[in-house]
Amino acid sequence: MTLTEAAETLGVHQSMLSRWVIAGLVRPAGWIHKQGEPINVTNKHLREFALIRDLRGSGVSIGVIRDAIDLLRTISAQPFRRDQFIAVDWENEALRVVDTQEVMVLLDGGQMLMPLPKDQIA
């Protein structure tokens, strides 16, 4: 899938997805930052773009998203490949990863949670 097709699928502008790739939020394999270099978007990347879009739509800053992705990448080579959730902490302007055991307690407390998409691609 091309970046243009991915943008159409997600209902965002292609330039937004390009900025996220250039910023390193999504890392297509083999892509190097070159003017006019096409970006091949896999289903895995599409899920990552969708999660970032949803977080941005919820008011989470790019800086907070970048920090969370960097933290997740230190845990795993594929930061979005988890059966976990992102908890948005508005008070501290931070994100943290929680597992399913904490979800109900956090939801009862009014915490906003977003599931990390399950990545079926090894």
C-alpha positions in Angstrom: 0.0 0.0 0.0 1.3 3.5 -0.8 1.4 6.3 1.7 -1.4 8.1 -0.3 -3.6 5.0 0.0 -2.8 4.7 3.7 -3.8 8.3 4.3 -7.1 7.8 2.4 -7.8 4.7 4.5 -7.2 6.5 7.7 -8.9 9.7 6.7 -5.8 11.9 7.2 -3.5 13.9 4.9 -0.6 12.1 3.4 1.7 14.9 4.7 0.8 14.0 8.3 1.9 10.4 7.7 5.1 11.5 6.0 5.9 13.7 9.1 5.3 10.8 11.4 7.7 8.6 9.4 10.4 11.3 9.1 10.0 11.9 12.9 10.7 8.2 13.4 7.3 7.5 15.0 6.7 4.8 12.4 9.7 3.0 10.8 9.0 1.3 7.5 11.7 -1.4 6.9 14.4 -0.3 4.5 13.1 3.3 4.1 15.7 6.0 4.3 14.8 9.7 4.3 15.2 10.8 0.7 13.1 13.3 -1.2 10.7 11.5 -3.4 11.5 8.0 -2.0 8.3 6.0 -1.9 7.2 4.6 1.5 5.7 1.1 1.4 3.0 0.9 4.1 2.3 -2.6 5.5 -0.7 -3.6 7.6 1.5 -3.3 10.7 2.4 0.3 9.8 -1.2 1.1 9.1 -2.1 0.0 12.6 0.7 2.1 14.0 -0.5 5.2 12.0 -4.1 4.6 13.3 -2.9 4.4 16.9 -0.9 7.7 16.5 -3.9 9.3 14.8 -6.2 8.3 17.6 -3.8 9.5 20.3 -3.4 12.9 18.5 -7.2 13.1 18.1 -7.5 12.6 21.9 -5.2 15.6 22.5 -2.0 13.7 23.2 1.0 15.7 22.1 3.6 14.3 19.6 6.3 14.7 22.3 4.4 12.4 24.7 3.7 9.9 21.9 7.4 10.0 20.9 8.5 9.4 24.5 6.1 6.4 24.8 7.2 4.9 21.6 10.9 5.3 22.6 10.1 3.6 25.9 8.2 0.8 24.1 11.1 0.3 21.7 13.5 -0.3 24.6 11.2 -3.1 25.7 10.7 -4.6 22.3 11.9 -4.2 18.7 8.2 -3.9 17.7 6.7 -1.4 20.2 3.1 -1.9 19.1 3.2 -5.7 19.3 1.7 -6.1 22.8 -1.5 -7.4 24.3 -1.6 -4.3 26.4 -3.1 -0.8 26.6 -1.9 2.8 26.6 -3.2 4.7 29.6 -3.3 8.5 29.0 -2.3 10.4 32.2 -3.6 13.9 31.5 -2.4 15.3 34.8 1.3 14.4 34.2 1.0 14.7 30.3 2.3 11.2 30.0 1.5 7.8 28.5 2.1 4.5 30.2 1.6 0.9 29.1 -0.6 -1.2 31.3 -1.7 -4.8 31.0 -5.1 -6.3 31.1 -5.0 -6.8 34.8 -5.0 -3.0 35.5 -7.6 -2.1 32.9 -10.8 -2.4 34.9 -9.4 -0.4 37.9 -8.2 2.3 35.6 -11.5 2.5 33.7 -13.5 2.7 36.9 -11.3 5.6 37.9 -12.1 7.4 34.6 -8.7 6.7 33.0 -8.6 6.9 29.2 -7.3 3.7 27.7 -6.4 2.7 24.1 -5.6 -0.9 23.2 -2.3 -1.5 21.5 -3.1 -3.2 18.2 -2.2 -6.9 18.0 0.4 -7.4 15.4 0.0 -10.7 13.6 3.1 -10.0 11.5 6.3 -11.6 12.9 
